[in-house]
Amino acid sequence: MKFTFYGHSCFAIETGGKKLLFDPFISGNELAAGIVDVNAIEADYILLSHGHADHVADVVSIAQRTGAKVIAAYEVIGWAEKNGLKNVHPMNFGSANFEFGKLHFVPAAHSSALPDGSYGGNPGGFLVHAPEKKFYYSGDTCLTMDMKLIPMYAKLDFAILPVGGNFTMDAEDAVMAANFIECDKVVGVHFDTFGYIKIDHDVSKEKFRTAGKELILPKIGETIDL
């Protein structure tokens, strides 16, 4: 399963011949400038964890260009429709089946407001049951006891968790989250983009190593096999 990092919490996963793009925020990310061409990103599906601008900034342009189906909370989809998108699938906490497999939309402890200031509904994360592998993307969240439900749904092959702190979990909390979800391979996101969330990469990775786990901090534009 190929994972491509576009910066912040934006990444793509290719599975079953489908390209899943998560939380597209490229054009406003100075760290991605000159590295990622937002107009070259392909997607069959775009999944949005919540409505903050640093997670939805490029969804309209990418979805219009690619024809990707946008999956998000009901209120986020309402905003997307007002911005001209028609190929959409609204959700609340629960599950649905798609071409790429079964999808759980699960709770995250965060906030959610859309770029126009309207209510963004419940922030969440995604548990993807693809035939190839199963993975969990927590979205923006602090550490929560709800994460202990994840291994009841699936044995994870890997997880994508925020590690930047301040607005979300830091690396120390992400280690605890990895214990809760019973997953030893974690890709870190939501780090370094802003001053509030700059991290020491070596220290963060060492926290995971000490716990017998692996933290991968991909470079922007990098594609890795998971």
Backbone as CSV, one residue per row, in Angstrom:
resi,resn,N_x,N_y,N_z,CA_x,CA_y,CA_z,C_x,C_y,C_z
1,MET,0.855,-1.189,0.000,0.000,0.000,0.000,0.890,1.237,0.000
2,LYS,0.694,2.125,-0.995,1.545,3.307,-1.121,0.943,4.496,-0.374
3,PHE,1.813,5.177,0.384,1.447,6.363,1.153,2.270,7.528,0.638
4,THR,1.610,8.605,0.227,2.309,9.805,-0.228,1.942,10.965,0.678
5,PHE,2.957,11.655,1.186,2.752,12.755,2.122,2.835,14.086,1.386
6,TYR,1.790,14.907,1.544,1.749,16.215,0.901,1.933,17.358,1.889
7,GLY,2.248,17.033,3.125,2.469,18.052,4.142,1.305,18.199,5.094
8,HIS,1.616,18.643,6.311,0.630,18.841,7.382,-0.120,17.524,7.631
9,SER,-1.429,17.504,7.402,-2.179,16.253,7.561,-2.722,15.757,6.236
10,CYS,-2.141,16.211,5.155,-2.596,15.801,3.832,-1.733,14.656,3.314
11,PHE,-2.402,13.579,2.952,-1.687,12.424,2.419,-2.622,11.648,1.499
12,ALA,-2.036,10.805,0.675,-2.813,9.939,-0.212,-2.399,8.503,0.014
13,ILE,-3.367,7.626,-0.119,-3.103,6.191,-0.023,-3.712,5.519,-1.245
14,GLU,-2.920,4.690,-1.908,-3.399,3.926,-3.052,-3.697,2.508,-2.604
15,THR,-4.926,2.081,-2.839,-5.323,0.732,-2.456,-6.400,0.243,-3.410
16,GLY,-6.258,-0.984,-3.862,-7.261,-1.575,-4.738,-7.493,-0.788,-6.008
17,GLY,-6.453,-0.132,-6.496,-6.581,0.643,-7.709,-7.256,1.988,-7.527
18,LYS,-7.548,2.372,-6.281,-8.187,3.649,-5.981,-7.217,4.543,-5.211
19,LYS,-7.329,5.841,-5.460,-6.500,6.824,-4.767,-7.353,7.579,-3.766
20,LEU,-7.005,7.430,-2.489,-7.718,8.095,-1.394,-6.870,9.270,-0.919
21,LEU,-7.425,10.460,-0.994,-6.731,11.664,-0.555,-7.390,12.171,0.723
22,PHE,-6.576,12.474,1.725,-7.083,12.907,3.021,-6.702,14.355,3.298
23,ASP,-7.654,15.132,3.762,-7.452,16.483,4.318,-6.530,17.369,3.479
24,PRO,-6.947,17.699,2.243,-6.055,18.453,1.349,-5.834,19.904,1.760
25,PHE,-4.625,20.168,2.186,-4.158,21.511,2.529,-2.749,21.638,1.988
26,ILE,-2.645,22.178,0.771,-1.358,22.292,0.097,-1.048,23.735,-0.257
27,SER,-2.006,24.407,-0.898,-1.752,25.750,-1.416,-1.437,26.752,-0.312
28,GLY,-1.935,26.525,0.890,-1.663,27.446,1.991,-0.515,27.030,2.873
29,ASN,0.148,25.932,2.541,1.230,25.400,3.361,2.579,25.825,2.773
30,GLU,3.249,26.761,3.434,4.526,27.267,2.929,5.574,26.163,2.799
31,LEU,5.484,25.138,3.645,6.477,24.066,3.605,6.338,23.206,2.350
32,ALA,5.148,23.222,1.745,4.912,22.415,0.538,5.194,23.182,-0.739
33,ALA,5.401,24.491,-0.618,5.629,25.328,-1.798,6.873,24.880,-2.557
34,GLY,6.740,24.709,-3.848,7.859,24.285,-4.675,8.141,22.801,-4.630
35,ILE,7.409,22.079,-3.779,7.597,20.631,-3.663,6.391,19.886,-4.214
36,VAL,5.204,20.353,-3.851,3.964,19.692,-4.250,3.196,20.603,-5.201
37,ASP,2.795,20.058,-6.341,1.942,20.765,-7.286,0.506,20.316,-7.047
38,VAL,-0.287,21.183,-6.426,-1.655,20.808,-6.083,-2.459,20.438,-7.318
39,ASN,-2.110,20.999,-8.475,-2.849,20.721,-9.706,-2.471,19.390,-10.350
40,ALA,-1.496,18.713,-9.770,-1.080,17.412,-10.300,-1.570,16.256,-9.430
41,ILE,-2.204,16.568,-8.314,-2.662,15.516,-7.392,-3.921,14.857,-7.949
42,GLU,-3.904,13.537,-8.002,-5.056,12.770,-8.465,-5.785,12.148,-7.272
43,ALA,-7.073,11.948,-7.420,-7.854,11.342,-6.339,-9.135,10.742,-6.892
44,ASP,-9.493,9.592,-6.359,-10.808,9.001,-6.623,-11.781,9.334,-5.496
45,TYR,-11.226,9.447,-4.289,-12.004,9.826,-3.113,-11.210,10.859,-2.324
46,ILE,-11.924,11.811,-1.719,-11.301,12.760,-0.800,-12.024,12.655,0.529
47,LEU,-11.281,12.362,1.584,-11.856,12.184,2.913,-11.415,13.339,3.800
48,LEU,-12.381,13.981,4.419,-12.128,15.148,5.261,-12.469,14.816,6.708
49,SER,-11.490,14.983,7.604,-11.706,14.638,9.008,-12.536,15.682,9.740
50,HIS,-12.421,16.947,9.318,-13.200,18.028,9.924,-13.083,19.264,9.037
51,GLY,-13.654,20.383,9.486,-13.824,21.513,8.597,-12.782,22.608,8.639
52,HIS,-11.774,22.494,9.477,-10.794,23.579,9.574,-10.071,23.793,8.244
53,ALA,-9.714,25.060,7.992,-9.124,25.434,6.711,-7.847,24.666,6.399
54,ASP,-7.080,24.298,7.440,-5.841,23.559,7.201,-6.099,22.081,6.922
55,HIS,-7.369,21.737,6.652,-7.720,20.370,6.255,-8.623,20.335,5.029
56,VAL,-9.215,21.478,4.673,-10.152,21.493,3.543,-9.792,22.517,2.467
57,ALA,-8.686,23.207,2.618,-8.384,24.364,1.765,-8.446,24.065,0.275
58,ASP,-8.000,22.886,-0.132,-7.896,22.581,-1.556,-8.908,21.546,-2.036
59,VAL,-9.875,21.207,-1.189,-10.801,20.140,-1.571,-11.644,20.521,-2.775
60,VAL,-12.123,21.748,-2.832,-13.014,22.131,-3.930,-12.283,22.066,-5.267
61,SER,-11.096,22.651,-5.330,-10.368,22.672,-6.609,-9.970,21.264,-7.047
62,ILE,-9.507,20.435,-6.104,-9.090,19.073,-6.469,-10.288,18.229,-6.875
63,ALA,-11.381,18.332,-6.124,-12.570,17.534,-6.439,-13.175,17.930,-7.775
64,GLN,-13.200,19.226,-8.070,-13.743,19.668,-9.350,-12.882,19.183,-10.510
65,ARG,-11.575,19.192,-10.320,-10.670,18.783,-11.401,-10.679,17.282,-11.616
66,THR,-10.720,16.505,-10.527,-10.589,15.046,-10.617,-11.914,14.309,-10.670
67,GLY,-12.992,14.953,-10.204,-14.268,14.266,-10.088,-14.354,13.348,-8.890
68,ALA,-13.418,13.467,-7.953,-13.387,12.601,-6.774,-14.648,12.753,-5.936
69,LYS,-15.061,11.665,-5.324,-16.166,11.698,-4.364,-15.640,12.183,-3.022
70,VAL,-16.303,13.155,-2.425,-15.883,13.719,-1.142,-16.697,13.091,-0.020
71,ILE,-16.001,12.574,0.988,-16.619,11.929,2.141,-16.271,12.739,3.379
72,ALA,-17.278,13.120,4.143,-17.035,13.936,5.333,-18.296,13.988,6.170
73,ALA,-18.188,14.650,7.312,-19.355,14.853,8.168,-20.439,15.610,7.403
74,TYR,-21.680,15.389,7.787,-22.836,15.960,7.094,-22.689,17.468,6.894
75,GLU,-22.259,18.173,7.938,-22.166,19.628,7.855,-21.046,20.075,6.916
76,VAL,-19.946,19.344,6.889,-18.851,19.667,5.974,-19.301,19.455,4.528
77,ILE,-20.065,18.396,4.314,-20.586,18.138,2.974,-21.544,19.244,2.546
78,GLY,-22.351,19.750,3.463,-23.230,20.866,3.136,-22.456,22.070,2.642
79,TRP,-21.341,22.359,3.299,-20.453,23.459,2.870,-19.871,23.159,1.495
80,ALA,-19.453,21.912,1.281,-18.875,21.531,-0.007,-19.897,21.700,-1.128
81,GLU,-21.135,21.327,-0.858,-22.182,21.478,-1.868,-22.428,22.953,-2.188
82,LYS,-22.408,23.797,-1.181,-22.573,25.233,-1.409,-21.444,25.791,-2.263
83,ASN,-20.301,25.100,-2.242,-19.153,25.525,-3.044,-19.084,24.789,-4.377
84,GLY,-20.187,24.165,-4.760,-20.311,23.616,-6.102,-20.028,22.142,-6.276
85,LEU,-19.705,21.415,-5.197,-19.408,19.994,-5.342,-20.698,19.174,-5.299
86,LYS,-20.783,18.187,-6.174,-21.986,17.351,-6.265,-21.718,15.879,-5.973
87,ASN,-20.495,15.438,-6.237,-20.159,14.031,-6.000,-19.705,13.886,-4.549
88,VAL,-20.674,13.730,-3.656,-20.384,13.782,-2.219,-21.078,12.644,-1.494
89,HIS,-20.570,12.338,-0.298,-21.187,11.324,0.568,-21.109,11.808,2.015
90,PRO,-22.228,12.298,2.584,-22.217,12.757,3.977,-22.256,11.592,4.951
91,MET,-21.574,11.755,6.089,-21.585,10.733,7.138,-21.711,11.406,8.502
92,ASN,-22.083,10.632,9.472,-21.844,10.949,10.866,-21.189,9.707,11.437
93,PHE,-20.987,9.633,12.726,-20.271,8.491,13.268,-21.030,7.207,12.935
94,GLY,-20.340,6.324,12.225,-20.950,5.084,11.760,-20.098,4.510,10.659
95,SER,-20.683,3.662,9.824,-19.908,3.000,8.780,-20.681,2.974,7.471
96,ALA,-19.941,2.824,6.385,-20.523,2.712,5.053,-19.535,1.950,4.178
97,ASN,-20.040,1.389,3.108,-19.208,0.623,2.190,-18.957,1.406,0.904
98,PHE,-17.697,1.357,0.453,-17.292,2.035,-0.769,-16.503,1.054,-1.632
99,GLU,-16.126,1.498,-2.822,-15.358,0.623,-3.713,-14.056,0.163,-3.082
100,PHE,-13.461,1.010,-2.233,-12.169,0.673,-1.635,-12.304,-0.172,-0.376
101,GLY,-13.530,-0.382,0.111,-13.739,-1.191,1.300,-14.684,-0.526,2.280
102,LYS,-14.810,-1.113,3.440,-15.675,-0.565,4.481,-14.971,0.592,5.188
103,LEU,-15.753,1.610,5.522,-15.201,2.796,6.174,-15.983,3.099,7.442
104,HIS,-15.270,3.215,8.558,-15.841,3.722,9.799,-15.438,5.181,9.969
105,PHE,-16.420,6.032,10.250,-16.136,7.406,10.682,-16.280,7.406,12.187
106,VAL,-15.177,7.688,12.893,-15.138,7.517,14.344,-14.819,8.842,15.032
107,PRO,-15.166,8.983,16.315,-15.001,10.272,16.998,-13.545,10.721,17.155
108,ALA,-13.368,12.033,17.099,-12.121,12.694,17.478,-12.485,13.800,18.456
109,ALA,-11.591,14.100,19.368,-11.834,15.163,20.345,-11.087,16.410,19.888
110,HIS,-11.809,17.294,19.240,-11.220,18.481,18.615,-12.345,19.495,18.444
111,SER,-12.240,20.388,17.489,-13.314,21.316,17.138,-13.443,21.311,15.625
112,SER,-14.469,21.956,15.102,-14.655,21.952,13.663,-15.503,23.140,13.232
113,ALA,-14.884,24.073,12.540,-15.582,25.199,11.935,-15.057,25.341,10.520
114,LEU,-15.928,25.679,9.597,-15.558,25.768,8.194,-14.947,27.125,7.863
115,PRO,-14.272,27.245,6.734,-13.597,28.509,6.393,-14.508,29.729,6.384
116,ASP,-15.819,29.531,6.130,-16.738,30.668,6.146,-17.293,30.956,7.535
117,GLY,-16.799,30.225,8.533,-17.230,30.430,9.909,-18.407,29.598,10.331
118,SER,-18.998,28.841,9.425,-20.153,28.016,9.762,-19.737,26.771,10.539
119,TYR,-20.710,26.164,11.168,-20.497,24.987,12.009,-20.030,23.802,11.170
120,GLY,-18.984,23.139,11.622,-18.406,22.038,10.865,-18.802,20.656,11.321
121,GLY,-19.780,20.569,12.237,-20.200,19.244,12.691,-19.166,18.582,13.577
122,ASN,-19.298,17.292,13.723,-18.391,16.526,14.584,-17.061,16.257,13.884
123,PRO,-15.939,16.592,14.508,-14.647,16.164,13.961,-14.494,14.665,14.160
124,GLY,-13.753,14.030,13.276,-13.627,12.578,13.399,-12.357,12.049,12.785
125,GLY,-12.275,10.742,12.765,-11.186,10.020,12.131,-11.780,8.911,11.287
126,PHE,-10.917,8.215,10.563,-11.379,7.177,9.652,-10.657,5.861,9.892
127,LEU,-11.422,4.796,9.953,-10.882,3.438,9.982,-11.231,2.802,8.649
128,VAL,-10.210,2.485,7.865,-10.405,1.958,6.517,-10.127,0.461,6.516
129,HIS,-11.144,-0.309,6.121,-11.015,-1.761,5.999,-10.843,-2.078,4.514
130,ALA,-9.648,-1.889,3.983,-9.385,-2.224,2.585,-8.994,-3.702,2.503
131,PRO,-9.264,-4.352,1.371,-8.879,-5.766,1.242,-7.390,-5.987,1.450
132,GLU,-6.592,-5.011,1.028,-5.138,-5.134,1.112,-4.646,-5.021,2.552
133,LYS,-5.055,-3.935,3.234,-4.648,-3.682,4.614,-5.705,-2.849,5.317
134,LYS,-5.596,-2.787,6.636,-6.503,-1.974,7.443,-5.687,-0.903,8.166
135,PHE,-6.198,0.335,8.124,-5.473,1.418,8.784,-6.447,2.415,9.397
136,TYR,-5.914,3.175,10.339,-6.693,4.173,11.083,-6.008,5.519,10.984
137,TYR,-6.782,6.523,10.581,-6.331,7.914,10.616,-7.186,8.621,11.651
138,SER,-6.555,9.120,12.693,-7.312,9.658,13.829,-7.897,11.034,13.569
139,GLY,-7.384,11.750,12.532,-7.735,13.157,12.396,-7.102,13.958,13.525
140,ASP,-7.451,15.212,13.625,-6.939,16.054,14.708,-7.643,15.672,15.999
141,THR,-6.873,15.287,17.003,-7.491,14.850,18.253,-6.467,14.831,19.377
142,CYS,-6.972,14.948,20.587,-6.166,14.611,21.748,-6.297,13.111,21.969
143,LEU,-5.616,12.619,22.955,-5.733,11.213,23.335,-7.100,10.980,23.960
144,THR,-7.810,9.958,23.518,-9.129,9.652,24.072,-9.265,8.159,24.346
145,MET,-10.102,7.847,25.318,-10.366,6.442,25.638,-11.137,5.749,24.514
146,ASP,-11.831,6.512,23.671,-12.558,5.920,22.545,-11.632,5.145,21.622
147,MET,-10.357,5.519,21.616,-9.413,4.822,20.744,-9.300,3.337,21.087
148,LYS,-9.640,2.984,22.298,-9.562,1.578,22.700,-10.581,0.712,21.957
149,LEU,-11.556,1.342,21.309,-12.525,0.598,20.518,-11.953,0.165,19.167
150,ILE,-10.938,0.861,18.687,-10.429,0.599,17.338,-10.007,-0.859,17.141
151,PRO,-9.218,-1.451,18.034,-8.829,-2.848,17.801,-9.980,-3.838,17.925
152,MET,-11.123,-3.383,18.440,-12.305,-4.243,18.443,-12.919,-4.331,17.056
153,TYR,-12.648,-3.320,16.230,-13.129,-3.317,14.850,-12.170,-4.023,13.904
154,ALA,-10.853,-3.853,14.150,-9.881,-4.367,13.182,-8.503,-4.475,13.798
155,LYS,-7.726,-5.426,13.297,-6.307,-5.518,13.583,-5.589,-4.628,12.583
156,LEU,-5.012,-3.544,13.063,-4.435,-2.546,12.178,-3.078,-2.960,11.624
157,ASP,-2.833,-2.585,10.384,-1.512,-2.749,9.792,-0.651,-1.514,10.052
158,PHE,-1.288,-0.341,10.109,-0.590,0.887,10.469,-1.626,1.937,10.842
159,ALA,-1.134,3.045,11.409,-2.009,4.151,11.794,-1.354,5.468,11.430
160,ILE,-2.170,6.485,11.222,-1.695,7.844,10.956,-2.209,8.717,12.086
161,LEU,-1.275,9.280,12.869,-1.641,10.031,14.064,-0.931,11.386,14.093
162,PRO,-1.586,12.425,14.613,-0.903,13.705,14.792,0.110,13.617,15.922
163,VAL,1.229,14.320,15.759,2.291,14.270,16.778,2.821,15.657,17.131
164,GLY,2.199,16.703,16.618,2.739,18.047,16.787,2.438,18.728,18.099
165,GLY,1.464,18.205,18.862,1.107,18.837,20.121,0.313,20.117,19.929
166,ASN,0.044,20.792,21.026,-0.651,22.076,21.101,-2.117,21.992,20.661
167,PHE,-2.375,21.670,19.393,-3.738,21.526,18.890,-4.202,20.067,18.914
168,THR,-3.248,19.148,19.053,-3.524,17.706,18.980,-2.591,16.981,19.954
169,MET,-2.562,15.672,19.847,-1.590,14.880,20.588,-0.170,15.280,20.207
170,ASP,0.736,15.140,21.169,2.159,15.202,20.850,2.666,13.768,20.733
171,ALA,3.965,13.603,20.548,4.516,12.255,20.352,4.283,11.362,21.565
172,GLU,4.412,11.927,22.759,4.215,11.127,23.971,2.790,10.597,24.050
173,ASP,1.818,11.453,23.780,0.433,10.999,23.781,0.154,10.041,22.629
174,ALA,0.826,10.267,21.495,0.633,9.382,20.348,1.134,7.973,20.640
175,VAL,2.172,7.847,21.472,2.625,6.523,21.902,1.513,5.825,22.695
176,MET,0.891,6.569,23.590,-0.222,5.995,24.349,-1.372,5.629,23.424
177,ALA,-1.631,6.476,22.437,-2.679,6.165,21.462,-2.350,4.883,20.704
178,ALA,-1.085,4.727,20.336,-0.669,3.511,19.637,-0.894,2.278,20.499
179,ASN,-0.701,2.430,21.802,-1.011,1.323,22.713,-2.509,1.036,22.725
180,PHE,-3.313,2.094,22.785,-4.774,1.929,22.821,-5.280,1.210,21.574
181,ILE,-4.732,1.575,20.410,-5.224,0.999,19.160,-4.469,-0.275,18.773
182,GLU,-3.490,-0.656,19.606,-2.717,-1.888,19.429,-2.022,-1.904,18.064
183,CYS,-1.280,-0.833,17.801,-0.592,-0.700,16.518,0.839,-0.235,16.749
184,ASP,1.800,-0.930,16.149,3.208,-0.628,16.378,3.841,0.231,15.282
185,LYS,3.140,0.422,14.164,3.676,1.233,13.067,2.808,2.465,12.895
186,VAL,3.394,3.639,13.131,2.644,4.897,13.091,3.324,5.884,12.150
187,VAL,2.531,6.497,11.305,2.992,7.616,10.486,2.535,8.899,11.178
188,GLY,3.474,9.784,11.463,3.146,11.029,12.136,2.753,12.116,11.142
189,VAL,1.718,12.885,11.497,1.286,14.025,10.700,1.003,15.196,11.632
190,HIS,0.604,16.320,11.053,0.251,17.527,11.813,1.424,17.994,12.689
191,PHE,2.579,18.162,12.036,3.766,18.631,12.746,4.549,19.595,11.856
192,ASP,5.232,20.536,12.489,6.178,21.475,11.855,5.545,22.585,11.013
193,THR,4.280,22.464,10.623,3.680,23.425,9.693,3.671,24.837,10.253
194,PHE,3.347,24.968,11.526,3.271,26.255,12.201,4.204,26.251,13.406
195,GLY,4.503,27.425,13.909,5.397,27.526,15.059,4.916,26.760,16.271
196,TYR,3.619,26.712,16.461,3.062,26.029,17.627,3.321,24.523,17.622
197,ILE,3.557,23.958,16.450,3.616,22.487,16.360,4.951,21.986,15.810
198,LYS,5.992,22.781,15.918,7.312,22.309,15.500,7.832,21.294,16.516
199,ILE,8.429,20.226,16.027,8.869,19.146,16.905,10.332,18.802,16.647
200,ASP,10.923,18.135,17.606,12.247,17.542,17.449,12.029,16.127,16.910
201,HIS,12.400,15.892,15.678,12.125,14.608,15.039,12.802,13.450,15.764
202,ASP,14.067,13.628,16.126,14.804,12.542,16.764,14.213,12.186,18.122
203,VAL,13.853,13.184,18.902,13.256,12.940,20.219,11.919,12.233,20.070
204,SER,11.128,12.666,19.110,9.813,12.056,18.903,9.945,10.590,18.494
205,LYS,10.866,10.307,17.581,11.065,8.924,17.150,11.581,8.053,18.290
206,GLU,12.438,8.638,19.143,12.990,7.879,20.259,11.909,7.489,21.255
207,LYS,10.927,8.344,21.445,9.812,8.005,22.342,9.108,6.746,21.855
208,PHE,8.947,6.620,20.548,8.322,5.427,19.990,9.237,4.212,20.102
209,ARG,10.522,4.400,19.796,11.465,3.280,19.895,11.516,2.727,21.302
210,THR,11.520,3.619,22.279,11.559,3.187,23.679,10.347,2.329,24.026
211,ALA,9.243,2.605,23.372,8.005,1.850,23.612,7.899,0.624,22.708
212,GLY,8.951,0.348,21.932,8.931,-0.810,21.046,8.100,-0.592,19.793
213,LYS,7.969,0.670,19.385,7.156,0.998,18.223,7.959,1.843,17.241
214,GLU,7.390,2.034,16.053,8.059,2.810,15.006,7.242,4.050,14.673
215,LEU,7.898,5.204,14.662,7.286,6.439,14.199,7.960,6.845,12.897
216,ILE,7.173,6.961,11.846,7.665,7.407,10.550,7.248,8.862,10.372
217,LEU,8.219,9.728,10.120,7.945,11.138,9.856,8.350,11.410,8.407
218,PRO,7.425,11.248,7.476,7.777,11.370,6.062,8.117,12.799,5.668
219,LYS,8.910,12.920,4.634,9.220,14.220,4.059,8.097,14.606,3.095
220,ILE,7.842,15.898,2.982,6.805,16.354,2.066,7.155,15.939,0.640
221,GLY,6.200,15.329,-0.022,6.406,14.829,-1.374,6.898,13.394,-1.439
222,GLU,7.192,12.805,-0.301,7.743,11.451,-0.248,6.648,10.414,-0.350
223,THR,6.926,9.340,-1.090,6.041,8.185,-1.173,6.729,6.986,-0.539
224,ILE,6.031,6.307,0.357,6.581,5.137,1.025,5.606,3.970,0.927
225,ASP,6.137,2.766,1.064,5.309,1.553,1.068,4.992,1.173,2.506
226,LEU,3.742,0.946,2.784,3.313,0.554,4.123,2.609,-0.796,4.095
